[in-house]
């Protein structure tokens, strides 16, 4: 009884202390006007996103990825059935036009891969790359991701036979350790290929190109989540190892320039591409976000006039792309979404006769088979995903990417949190996810009467508009 009384008095004393503190402080009006109980409001605000995610929101209501999408990735990565029961919960914005006589099993073919780069003529490279699959891992830097996450992705890329982009943070040992094919991305700060003054270094380019695993290089002009804004790596994530890889000071926030200082027009972009290709001997692409269709038209016209400046591929990133940290106005309101950007770029490429010269990689929330198949229909040769593969690693969309406190260890800096991510186990899930995407995209192709996914064309998909009565016949 005495112990109970002591605990009770201690509790009352604690409440009284909080009451006095709340009344005297001047920072929070709610706490000053409603001492003690006002803390429940801040608790509810802080934990609300987690409570809504699991208890209150319907499966299709979350953003940026709803539970239906994430669950499909989780199940595919774990290798368990993702068949639906009773009926679909999805309200599609487009449908695929199935054929009256789908392809028989014995008529099916697997995607045979596509060659990136040419071996003869202006703009040729010494070592073209045969990409085996149409679905691959988009750029995520070591530093933004933990070492365990990068290693798992690299191993998974090898198991799945797909490529992985390094992101703009440079090439690390964890990228190489997995044994998968790699794209070395060159961001605006030129991390990993910069000299002491921060300029592009031919010597560093050659050293990285000497790794056989590095199959291609990619010049990053912009990414969908923050076009016109450089990459941001908080100071807490700039360890000695990451500083050495990038060539920057340890413990200081790493903020890239908002564009390449030596690329200010189409001619300079072409010259940069040509320089990297000449030094490395490997295919070179450009990642960008579409804002002005006239720029794409002018750029591709210049590629025809100056084929030595022509990139081997372009990665079209939709304005809905993701990142660890970005200003909200850029993430929400700048850059065309992939649904508009991809058809535009594909049409301009075809108009200039570059369909076999310039491969298109599409990215921007394309994490499920329906969206990947749509992109192939719209003219993409390949699709790449970052957040889809983060889900395959176990990401729960906690929205803590830039804080270093990711609970699943994917973007964490705390060794205790990173230790929970087993690269060997997660590598298998990465490969499973990629295989399931490829298998179900091919299944859609077969339903449309196509022998394989390389045969997709715009006529195989159509937009659905929903009117007052709920449905409207799809446009022809």
Rosetta blueprint (number, residue, H / E / L):
1 X L
2 X H
3 X H
4 X H
5 X H
6 X H
7 X H
8 X H
9 X H
10 X H
11 X H
12 X H
13 X H
14 X H
15 X H
16 X H
17 X H
18 X H
19 X H
20 X H
21 X H
22 X H
23 X H
24 X H
25 X L
26 X L
27 X L
28 X L
29 X H
30 X H
31 X H
32 X H
33 X H
34 X L
35 X L
36 X L
37 X L
38 X H
39 X H
40 X H
41 X H
42 X H
43 X H
44 X H
45 X H
46 X H
47 X H
48 X H
49 X H
50 X H
51 X H
52 X H
53 X H
54 X H
55 X H
56 X H
57 X L
58 X L
59 X L
60 X L
61 X L
62 X L
63 X L
64 X L
65 X L
66 X L
67 X H
68 X H
69 X H
70 X H
71 X H
72 X H
73 X H
74 X H
75 X H
76 X H
77 X H
78 X H
79 X L
80 X L
81 X L
82 X L
83 X L
84 X L
85 X L
86 X L
87 X L
88 X L
89 X L
90 X L
91 X L
92 X L
93 X L
94 X E
95 X E
96 X E
97 X L
98 X L
99 X L
100 X L
101 X L
102 X L
103 X L
104 X L
105 X H
106 X H
107 X H
108 X L
109 X L
110 X L
111 X L
112 X L
113 X L
114 X E
115 X E
116 X E
117 X L
118 X L
119 X L
120 X L
121 X L
122 X L
123 X L
124 X L
125 X L
126 X L
127 X E
128 X L
129 X E
130 X E
131 X E
132 X L
133 X L
134 X L
135 X E
136 X E
137 X E
138 X L
139 X L
140 X L
141 X L
142 X E
143 X L
144 X L
145 X E
146 X L
147 X H
148 X H
149 X H
150 X H
151 X H
152 X H
153 X H
154 X H
155 X H
156 X H
157 X H
158 X H
159 X H
160 X H
161 X L
162 X L
163 X E
164 X E
165 X E
166 X L
167 X L
168 X L
169 X L
170 X L
171 X L
172 X L
173 X H
174 X H
175 X H
176 X H
177 X H
178 X L
179 X L
180 X L
181 X E
182 X E
183 X E
184 X E
185 X E
186 X E
187 X L
188 X L
189 X L
190 X L
191 X L
192 X L
193 X L
194 X E
195 X L
196 X L
197 X L
198 X L
199 X L
200 X E
201 X L
202 X H
203 X H
204 X H
205 X H
206 X H
207 X H
208 X H
209 X H
210 X L
211 X L
212 X L
213 X L
214 X E
215 X E
216 X E
217 X E
218 X E
219 X E
220 X E
221 X L
222 X L
223 X L
224 X H
225 X H
226 X H
227 X L
228 X L
229 X L
230 X L
231 X L
232 X E
233 X E
234 X L
235 X H
236 X H
237 X H
238 X L
239 X L
240 X H
241 X H
242 X H
243 X H
244 X H
245 X H
246 X H
247 X L
248 X L
249 X L
250 X L
251 X L
252 X L
253 X L
254 X E
255 X E
256 X L
257 X L
258 X L
259 X L
260 X L
261 X L
262 X L
263 X L
264 X L
265 X L
266 X H
267 X H
268 X H
269 X H
270 X H
271 X H
272 X H
273 X H
274 X H
275 X H
276 X H
277 X H
278 X H
279 X H
280 X H
281 X L
282 X E
283 X E
284 X E
285 X E
286 X E
287 X E
288 X E
289 X L
290 X L
291 X L
292 X L
293 X H
294 X H
295 X H
296 X H
297 X H
298 X H
299 X H
300 X H
301 X H
302 X H
303 X H
304 X H
305 X H
306 X L
307 X H
308 X H
309 X H
310 X L
311 X L
312 X L
313 X E
314 X E
315 X E
316 X E
317 X E
318 X L
319 X L
320 X L
321 X L
322 X L
323 X L
324 X L
325 X L
326 X L
327 X L
328 X H
329 X H
330 X H
331 X H
332 X H
333 X H
334 X L
335 X L
336 X L
337 X L
338 X H
339 X H
340 X H
341 X H
342 X H
343 X H
344 X H
345 X H
346 X H
347 X H
348 X H
349 X H
350 X H
351 X H
352 X L
353 X L
354 X L
355 X L
356 X L
357 X L
358 X L
359 X E
360 X E
361 X E
362 X E
363 X E
364 X L
365 X L
366 X L
367 X L
368 X L
369 X H
370 X H
371 X H
372 X H
373 X H
374 X H
375 X H
376 X H
377 X H
378 X L
379 X L
380 X L
381 X L
382 X E
383 X E
384 X E
385 X E
386 X L
387 X H
388 X H
389 X H
390 X H
391 X H
392 X H
393 X H
394 X L
395 X L
396 X L
397 X L
398 X L
399 X L
400 X L
401 X H
402 X H
403 X H
404 X L
405 X L
406 X L
407 X L
408 X L
409 X L
410 X L
411 X L
412 X L
413 X L
414 X L
415 X H
416 X H
417 X H
418 X H
419 X L
420 X L
421 X L
422 X L
423 X H
424 X H
425 X H
426 X H
427 X H
428 X H
429 X H
430 X H
431 X H
432 X H
433 X H
434 X H
435 X H
436 X H
437 X H
438 X H
439 X H
440 X H
441 X H
442 X H
443 X H
444 X H
445 X H
446 X H
447 X H
448 X L
449 X L
450 X L
451 X L
452 X L
453 X H
454 X H
455 X H
456 X L
457 X L
458 X H
459 X H
460 X H
461 X E
462 X E
463 X E
464 X L
465 X L
466 X L
467 X L
468 X L
469 X L
470 X L
471 X L
472 X L
473 X L
474 X L
475 X L
476 X L
